Amino acid sequence: MSLTLPHVPFSKVTLSAIAAEHQFGLTRFESVASTNDAGSSFLREMGGGDHWFVADEQTGGRGRLGRQWSSPKGNLYASLALRAPCPIEYGFQLGFVAALSIYDAVASFGTMIDGLSLKWPNDVLSNGAKLSGILVEGSVLADGEFGAVIGCGINVRSHPFDTPYPATDLAEQGLSMTVEDLFAALAKSFRANLDCFDKGNGFRYIRSRWIEHARGIGGPISVRQANDVIEGIFQGLDDQGKLLLAQDGKVTAIIAGDVFY
């Protein structure tokens, strides 16, 4: 995919100004196949970083494991391209940075904070239903640096119904806002949490805050991995961010899977 940066109409300049206030660049599309693909092309072809790609709609949006991400107009689809955000082995920890940033952005509006929680590895829930999903994709760039794109899909005005896990949106949860308002809060919280993450050196702080807002710690969960389902008690996260699952006195660290309560 070859990246061409589109002209930003005057009516949409405010998002660029918001991004710049928090030391980010920004490109906004009316429609694009995938904001993550746009971010990946930007890293490969232009070598920059700290740049947001925001779309009014996506025609080929995707989530984890290649699943389709429904992307109609009215919701926030935003991917952040980062150059050298951390060593490559810590790249998956960016999902926790993103989840916490989305949590902080939504919580900053106040009215929904009691119902918000985080679901491992990187979902944000409202009253137990999925409000947002995150897709982190990394690669080694031509000069050897690690590049990562963090895709954030946040349901603002609508949500899909044919999902394996219940979904919701901000409007359904009683919070009315524009995509621009939400992005302003997200850009602010992302900058703060990236600074705290400090290229992986500050993951201990990110982990502790994630655990503070996590759903289901101490209770039973099932983790689906490919064709296998593992059941046990959710014990929290290890120092790297792996899920700790207790089974018959033994604790297993799990690096990937879908959690169901």
N, C-alpha and C positions, 0 to 999 in steps of 0.2 A: 504494500500500500504506500503510495506516495502522498506526502502530506502537503496540502496547500492551505495556508492560513487565510480564512475568509475575512472579508471586510466586516467590521462590527458597526451596525447602524447606531445612529446617535442615541436612540431610545434605549440602547443596551449598554451604553458606555459605563453606567453606574457599576456594573459588576466588575469591570476592569479596575475601576477606582477602588472598589472594596478590596479586591485582591492585592492591589499595589500597596494599600495601607498596611497589609500584613506580609509584605515582601514576597508576594507571588506574582507571576505573570498570569494572563488569562486569555483563552480563546473560546468564543461562544459560537455554537452552531445552531441553526434553526432545526436541522435534521442531520444525523450522521449515523453511520452503521454502528459504531461503537466508540465511546469516548476513551476506552482503554486502548483500542487500536490507534486512535489519534495520538494518545500519549506515548505509546511505544514507538511510533514513527518519529515523533518529535525527538525522543532521546537518541534514536539511531541516526537520524539525518541532521539534526541540529546540535546535538551534544549538550543541550542546556538542561536545566532542571528547575524545580520549584515553580512549576507551571500548571495551572488548572485548565482542563478542557470540559466545558459545560455544554449540554445539548438540551434543547426543548423536547426533543424526542430522539429515540434510537430505533433504527430499523433492524439491527442485529445485536441487541444487547444480550449479554450473557452473565451468568453467575458462576458459582463454583462448579467444578466437574463438568463444564461445558453446558450446563443447563440454560435454557432460554430465560432471559429476564424481560418480562413485559414492560414496555417503555412508552406508554402513551403520553401525550402532552399533559402538563399540569403537575408532574412530579419532578424531583431533582435528580438529574443524572450528571455526575461530576467525577472526573478522574484527575488525580494529582500525579504528575510526572516528577520523579525525584532522582537526581544524580548523586550517587554515593551517599545514600541516607544512612547506611550502616554496612558492616561487613556482610557478604552474601549469606553467610550461615545464620545470620539473625534476621534475614529478610521477612520470614513469616511473622515475626513479632510486630511488624508494621500493621498487621490486621488488628492487633489489640490497640495500637495507637489510634487507628481509624475508628474503631468501635467506641472508644472512650471519647473521641472528638465529636462523633455524632451524638452520643449520649449528652455530652456537655452542651452542644448546640441546641438540642431540643429542650433540655432542662432549663436553659437560660430564659425560656419564655414562661416558666413558672407553673403553669396550670396542670401540666401532665407529669410532673416529677415523681409523684408517688407511685405511678403505674409503670415507670420505666425500669428496664432491667437489661442485662447483657447475657447473651447466650453463646457459649463456646461453639466454634472458635471465634466468630466475628459477626454475629447478628445483634441487632438492637430490637428489643421487644417493648410493646406497650400493652399492659394488662394481659401478658402472656401470648400475644399475637405478634407476628413479625412485621416490624415497621420499616426495617432497613436491612439491606444486604451489602456485603463488601467483597470485592475480588482484588486480591493482590497478585500481580504478575511481575516477575523479575527476570533480568537477563544481564549477561556480561556485554558491555558495550565495546566498540572497536578498539578503544584505548585501554581496555582492561578494567575499567571502572564498573562497579555494580550499578545498574539502573533499575528502578522499581516504579510501577504504575499502580496506584491505589484507586480502584473504582468504587464509588459510593452511590448506591441507588436508594433514595429515600422516598417513600410513598407520602406525598403531600395531599393530593386530592382524590386519589383512587388507589385500588389495590387489586391484584388478581384473586380469583376464587378457586382456581384449579391447581392448588399447591399442596405438597405433602405435609406442610406445616401451616396452621392458620395464619392469615395475613390481615393487616389493617392499614389505615392511613391516618394522617394527622387530623384531617377533617372529621373522620368517623370518631376519632378520640376527643373531639370537641375543641381542637386547636386550629383556628383559621389564620392562614398566613400566606404570603406570596413566596414563590421560589427564591426571589431576590432577598427577602428577609431571612430565609433559612440559610442561604448561601453566606450571607454576611456573618451570621453566627458561626457557621461551620469553618469559614476561613480563619476567624479569630481563634476558635478552639483548636484547630489543627496546628496553627503556628505555636500556640502555647504548649501543646502536647509533644510536638516534634522537638521543641527546645528542651523539654523535660526528658524525652527519650534520649537525646544527646548521642545519636548514632549508635544506640544500643547500650551505652554506658549507664543510662538511667532507666533501663527496663524494670528494675526492681520497684521503682516508684509507679510506673505504668501498671505493672502487675498488681501491686497492692490496691490501687484505685479500681482496677478492673474487678478484682475479687470483691471489693466493697459493694459493687453494684451488680454482681453476678446473680443469676437466678438458679435456684436448686441446689446450692452447696449444702451437703449434709443429707440430701435426699436421694431417692432411687432414680436412676436414669438408664436409658439404653443407648448404646452407640452403634450406629450402623456403619459397617465398613465393607464395601463391595457386596459380597454375598453373605457376610457374617454379621451377627448381631450380638453385642456383648452387653450384659446387664450388671449393674453394681451400684455402689454408692458414690456419688460425686464428692470427692475430697478436696477439690480446688485445683490449683496449678502448681507445677514444679517451677524451678528457677528459670527455665527456658520458655515456659508457656504451654507445656504439654498438659493435657487433662489427666488428673489423677483419679483412677477408678479403683475402689476397694471391692474385692470379691473374696469371701471366705478367709479373711485375715491377710490377704495378699493385696498390695497396691501396685497397679500397673499404670505406667505413663503412656498415654496415647497421643500421637502427633497429628492424626487426621481421622475424620469421621463426622457423621451427622448425629447430633444429640436430640433425643426425644425424652420428654419428662413423663 
